Amino acid sequence: MYNIHAHDQQWVSEQIQPLPRPIAATLLKLYKKQPDRRAANTYLRESCKLIEDNLPNGFSGIRLKWSEDDLRNAAKTNSKKCFHLFHGKYPLNGIIKQHRVPLTENIEIHSVNEILALKKRCQSLGRFGESKGVTPPDAKISENQPIEIQYRRYMAFKKRMCDQNWWLHALRKAQSKKLETASHAINIVNKYAGIYASDISVNRRKDQNLRNKQLLENMQATNELGESFTLSEISDKNISNPRVRRSELMVRIRGMEDYANKSGLKGVFLTFTCPSKYHRSISSSGKPNPKWGGYTPLDGQNYLNYNWERIRTAFQRGNINPIAIRVAEPQHDGTPHWHILLFTASDRVNDAVAICRKYALEIDGNEPGADKHRFDVKEIDPAKGSATGYIAKYICKNIDGSNLEEGIYGEDPIIAAQRVDTWRSVWGIRQFQFIGGASVTVWREIRRLPANNDLPEEFEAIRAAADESNWCQFNDLMGGFHCPRKEQKVKPYYSLKFDSQTGEIKESLYGDDLIEKLMGVVFADQNIITRYHEWKIE
């Protein structure tokens, strides 16, 4: 083992100075494994440069070593800087000088120049945010919008950029991605180092979950009847609870398969994998992949999303109408791949598979192993078992690891699920998505209702199907798996939220939208309330 030469100690310290302790310790450990001084210094220099080159803004902006207190201080400083940037040395006049203008009141715009001045100052705020390593809020502003709407959107943008809480959330999110990008770059995310996600991100996620749990346990919801529950108790009863989430997914998949069987649809199990340039490390050894192109797992997810958009478009052109569930999960180095359980008419299955294969191999389809590893198809044979049973292990693996003896790489399934949760959280990846089927919001809402003979018979049949967890029958009664949302028999019912003391309509925190509250469902133009109580959080 090579020890740091006395003349190199200061240089080594400067190289690892921007890095958090776990990453720095890993680099030093590998540094000492090099055969000689030249190799060790070359390794450290190239590794640190690789990290910096792969980070947005490099080592500037959000620091990898920042603690929670550092993030809070930066959020406070940046929000104040935005306030001064916006108001500037020369204050804006006219309507922009006003404070909050309620959405229920009209705004009189006297000059387009006022909006142009507002636009320029908001653009400067956006550039400042980017310089600090965060993505500015999406203002959703178009020059084609009425000038009054543009005004409200720009003012909401300004309020966000001047809000310390907005900055804290944005900084946390950006730092998490930056830390995982650094770990990914130096190849410490793989089954031989930290499977699916880095240890530093996993530990941060544990701390975050603990803070969230303590917060929920210390917050209490009380209704107008005086009934009180902690937010933790409420959370355990909805899909925030992994067990509830897993059970609901399995019920919906089973219902989808029941519909496919009775409708004569044929099922296939498809797996899409990214090209080799998206993979950081080699599966068999964990060594760096020489073909890696600097891509992150999020880049891989975007690639798969782009491919699927084109596949869906081709399906529409070919009049192929599948129902399916898509599961996104990480490979050992965090690179995503997709499993899709897809049902379609038996005479269109080959066409659907051909379309999927075409787009799966369109990029780098001639590279070695592409035919074998990039796209895989398995036909569902009911004689050998149900499709639901086939995909169940992927659902369990990606939620809580229950009912599994071990993961795909032999890892502990419970620990693996925690690492998958970190992977999902850091990169913002949607794990599960259904294609086709009725509104799950309606499903959840009407399951809150008891049997009620006063409601129309047709609605009661839909409610009973949901109450009995019969997703297949529920969809049939709602209009079918392919029924457009706007034509389904029951729709969610939202109502504007009012201040119970003043009676005024409540607006969003930044004043660009009215707050709508889910109150129940709509059937045959009749509003059916499922949420009876007003809750106050203390």
N, C-alpha and C positions, 0 to 999 in steps of 0.2 A: 504493500500500500504506500502510495506517495504522500508525504506530508508537505504542507505548504512551506515553501522556501521563505526564509526570513525577509529577503528583498521583495517578495511578492505579496506579503501579508496586507500591506496598505492597499495595493492594487486590487486584490481579491475582495477586500472589504468594500471598496468603492463600487466594484462590479455588482455585488449582491445587495448593496444598500437599498435600492428601490423595492426589493422583493420582500414579501412577508416571510416570517420565520419558517413555516413548513416547506415552502418552495426553496428558500435559500438553503435550508438544511439538506434537502434532497440533492441540490446541485453540488454542495460541498462534499456530500457522501460520494457522489459519482466522480467528482473532481479528484478525490483521493484514490479512486480506483484506477486512475490512468497510469500508464507505465512509467512516465517520466515528466519532468517539469514542463517541457515544451508541449507535450500532448495535453497535460492538465490545463495549462493556461489557454491553449487553443480551444479546448472543449468548453471552458467557462466563458470565454469571450464570444464564441459562436452561439452558445446557448442563450446568453443574456441578450445578444443581438436578435436572435430568433424570436424571443419573447417580445422584445420591444417592437420589432417589425410587424408582429401579428396583432398587436394591441391597437385599438382605436386611440388616436392621440398619443401613442407610445406610452412612455412613463409620465407624461405630463397630464394635466387635468386631474382626474380622480386617481389618487394614489392607491396602489395595491395594499399598502401597509396601514391605511387609515382604519382606526377603530370606530365604534359606534359614536363615541364622543366627537371624534374628528369629523365624521359625516354630518353630525348635527351642527357643528360650528361652521362647516362649509355651507350647509343649507342656509344658515342664518346670514352669513356673509354674502352669498350669491343672491339671495332674495333682496337684500338691501341694495346691492349693486344694481339689480334690475330696476328697482324703484327709482334710483337716481338717474339711471340711463334713460328711463322712459320720460321722466319729468324734465330732466336736463336743465341747462342753464336758462333756456328760454321756454317758459311754460306754454302749453297748448291752450288755445282760447276756445270760445264757443261751447258747443255741446260737450266736448271732451273734458272741459273743465268741471262738468257736473259730476256728482258722485253717482250713486246707484239710481238707475231709471228702471222702475219695475216693468216686467215684460207685459203687464196688463195695460201699461200706459204707452201712448204714441210718442215718438220722437220726431221733432222737427229739425230736419237737416237743412242748414242755410247755405252750405257751400261744400262742393265736392272736394275742395282743397283740404278741408278739415279731415276727411276720410283718408286722403292721400298722405297727409302728415301723420295721421294715426298709424297707417300702414307702414310707413318708413320706420317709425319708432318701434313697432312690434317686430319688424324684420331685424332691427339691431338687437333686440332681446333674443331673438332666435339664434342669431350668429353668436351671441355671448354664451347661450346655453350649449351650443355645439363646441365652442372653444373649451368649455368645462367638461366635455365628455358625455353630455346627456342629450337625449333626443327631445327637441322642443315639442310641446303639445300640438296635436293636430287641430288647427283652427277651423278647418272645413269652410274656408272662405273662397267665394268665387265672385269675380267682377260682374257676373250676370245676376247675382242676388240683389234684391232690393237694398238700397243704401242703408236703410235702418237696420237690416239684419247684419250687414257688414260691420256696422258700428258695434252692435252687441257682441259679435264674434271677436272682433279685435279687442274690445274691452275685457272680455272673458279670458282671452289669451294673455293679456297684460296682467290680469289678476292672478292667473296661475303662475306666471313667471315671477311675480312678486310675492308669492306665498311660500313661506318657509316649509310648510308641510309638503307641498308639491315637490319642492326641491329635495327634501329628505327622501321621499319615496323614489324619485328619479335617480338620485345618487346611489341609493342602496341597490337598485336594480342594475344600474350600469356597472357598479363595482363587482357585483356577483358575476356578471358576464365576463368582466375583465379578468377576474381571478381564475375563472374556469378556462378562459381562452389561454391564459399563461400556462396553466397546468397542462392543457391539451397540447400546446406548442412544444413543451419539453418532454412530452410522452410519459406523463405520470398518471394517465387515465387509461388503464387497460387491465386485463384480468390478472396480471402479475404485479400491478402496483395498486391501483384503486379502480375497481371495476365500475363501469358506467359513469361515475363522477369522481372527482378528486376528493381525497380525504378532507382537505381544507373546506371545500364547499359542503360536504356532508355534515361536518361539525357545525358549520355556520347555520345550516338548515335545522339541525337539532336544537340549537340555541333559539332560533326564530320560532320553532314550534313550541318550545317551552315558554317563551315570552307570550305567545298567542294564547296558550292554554291558561297561563296565570291571569291574563287579561280577561278571558272569558269567565273564569271562575270568580273574578272580582267584580264583574258587571252583572247587574240584575235587571230583568225585564218585569215590569209590573203593569197589569191591565186595569181597566176601570172598575173591575170587581174586587180589586185588591189581591188577585192571585199573582204570585211571584215565582220566577224561576231564574236560575243563573243562565247566562248565555251558553255556558258549557253544557248544561242539561238540554237546552234547546238544540244545540249543535249535534248532540249524540242521537237525536231523533230524525235528522234529515240527511241528505246525501253528503254532508260534510263528514259523516261517519263512514269510514271505508267499508264496513260490513253492509250498511244500507246501500251504498253505491254499487257494490259488487252484486248484491241480490237483485237490484233493479236492472242492471245490465244483463244479468243472466235470464231474467224473466222476459225482457224484450227480445233477446236473441232467440230464446225458445219459441216465443210467439211468432217471430219472423220465420223460423224453420217450419213451424206448424202450418203457417200460411203457404209457404213454398211447397210443402208436401201435398196439401189438398188442392193446390192450383197446378200441380204437375210441373213445377219449376225444377231446374237442375242446379245443383250447387257445386261450386269450385272454391278451393282455398288457394289464394294467390299470395305470393311473397315478392315484394319489390325491394331491391338492394341498391345502394348508391354505387356509382363507378369507383374504381380503386383510388382515384385521386382525392376522394372525400375521406378516406380511412387513414387515421394517424398512425396506427401500429399494425403489425402483422399478427394475426390471430394465433398462429402456432407458437410464436416465440415472444411476442410482446415487443419486439425490436421495432425501431422506427421504419415506417413504410417509405421506401425511396421514391414512390410515385405520388406521395402526398402533396397536394397543391396549396396548402395553407388554409384549407377550409375548416370551419367549425361545424359542430353538430347542427347548429341553426341553419347554416348554409345547406347542409344535407337535407334538412326538413323542407327548406324552400325549394330545393331541386325536386323532391318527391311531390310536393304540392303542385308545382308547375306542370310536371308530367301528368298528374291526375286531372288537372284542369283540361288538358288537351285530350285525355282519354274520355272524359265526360262529354266533351264537345263532339268527339268522333262517335260516341254512343248515340247522341242525339241525331246526328246526321244519318246514322245507320238504323234509326228507330229501334234501338236496344234499350229496354227499360228495366234495369236491374234493381233489386233491393239488396242492401249489403251493410256490413259493419266493418269499419276500418280501425285497426289497432296500430298505433305507432309505438315502437319500443326501441331501446338502445341496444346496439351490439356492444361487445365488451369494451371498446374504446370510446363509447358514447355516440358513434355514428348511427343515425336512425335507420331503421328499415321498417317496412309496412307489411302487415298481414291483413288481407281482405277476404272475408267470407262473403261470397257473392252468389246470389241466386238470379237466374233469368230463364226465359223460355228455352226448353231443351234444344230446339232447332237453331237457337242463336248463341249457344254457349261457345262453339268453336269460333264464331265471328268475334265475340267479346274477348276471348283469350288472344286471338290474333292481333287485335287492336292493342291490347295491353302489352303484348310481347314487342310489338313494333316500337312503341314509345319507350319501353323500358330499356331497349338496346339501341336507341337512336343516337345517344351520345356515348362515344368510346365503346361501341358494341363489338368491335373487332379485337379488343384487348384480350389477352390470354385469360381463360376462365370465365369470360362474360356469359357465354351460353349456359354454363353450369350454375353460376352463382348469382347472376343479376336478376333473374326472373325464374320463379318456380311455380308450377301448377300441380295441384293434387285434386282429383275428382272426389267428391263426397259420395261414398257408397253407403247408403242406409243400412245395408246388410252387415256392415262392419262396425257400425256405431253412428250416433247422431252427430250432426254438424256442431251442435251446441257443446257436446262433450269434447269435440276436437279443439274448439277455440277456448274452452274454459280455462285451460292452463295459462293461456296468454292473458286472460282477464285477471286471474288471481295473481300472476307474477307481477303485473303492472299496478296492482292496487295495494294488497297487503301481504301477499305471499302465503295466504292460508291454504290448507289442503294440498300443499306441495311438499314433497320430501326433499327436493333439491332443485336448484336452478339449472339452466341449460349448460352452464360451465361448471356445475358441481358446487356452486356457492350456496350458503344458507339462504333459503327463500325469503325469510322475514327481513334479514339484513339487506338482501338484494332489492326488495321492494322499497326499503327506505332510501337506498341509493338511486333507484329509478325515480322516486319522488323528487329527490334533489335535482336529478337530470331534467325532469319535466319543469320544475320550478325555475331553475336558472335560465334555461333556454326558452321558456314560454311556449312549450310544445303541447298541442292538444292531443291527448292520448287516444281518445275514443270518439268516433263519429259515425252516426247512422246515415245511410242513404236510403230515403224512402221511409214512410211511416208517419203516423199522426203526431200531433204536438205533445211532447212529453210534459210540457207545462200544464196543459189541460188534464192529462193523466194524473199528475200529482195533485192538482187542485180538487178534482172531483172525488178523489180518494179520501179527502177530508170530510166529505158529506156522509151523513147517515142515510139509510133508506128513507125515502120520503114519498108517500103516496100522493101528495099534493102536486108533485111535479109531473110533467107530461110523461106518458108511458115510454115514448122513444128515448127520452133523456134518461129515465130510470134504468133502461136496459144498458145504455152506455155506462152509466155510473156503476151498475152491478158488475159489468165486465171488468172495469178497472179495479173495483173493490176485490174481485176474485183473482186478480193478477193474471187475467187472460188477455194478453197483449194482442193476440191474433183476433179474437172476437171484438175487442175494443176498436181495432183498426177497421174491421169490416163495417161496424156500425157507424164509425166516423166518416166513412166514404171510401175506404180502401187504402192500401199502402201507397198508391200512386196519386191519391187525391191531393190537389194543390191546397196549401194552407188556407187560402181565402175561401175555399169551397167546402171545407170540413164542417161537419154538423155543429161542433162546439168549438168556440174560440176563447182565448183568455180575455178577461174583462179588466181593463185598467181604468182607474179614475184619478183625477187630479187630487193632489194631497193638499189639505187645508190646515191652517194653524187653528188648533182647537180653542185658543183664547181670543184671537183677533178675527178669525174667519177668513183671513186672507189666503190666497193661493200661494203655496210654498214654491220657491224657486231653488234651482241648484245652487251650490255653494258659490259658484262663480258667475251666476246670473245670466247664463246663456240658454237655459232650458227650464221649463216648468217641471216639477217633480210629479211623476205618475206612480201610483201605487197599485200593485196587483190586488184586486179585491175578490175575484171569483172567475166565473165563466159566463159566456153569452150563448144562449140556445134559442133559436127561433125569435130573435130580437128581444129576448127576455134576459135580464141580468140576474144571475143566480150568485148570491154572496156565499163565499166559502171562508172568508176571514172576517170574523165578527168583532174582534176586540181591537181596541187602541192600546198600544204598548208604549210605555215610557222606560227608557234605558237610564239606569242610575249606577 
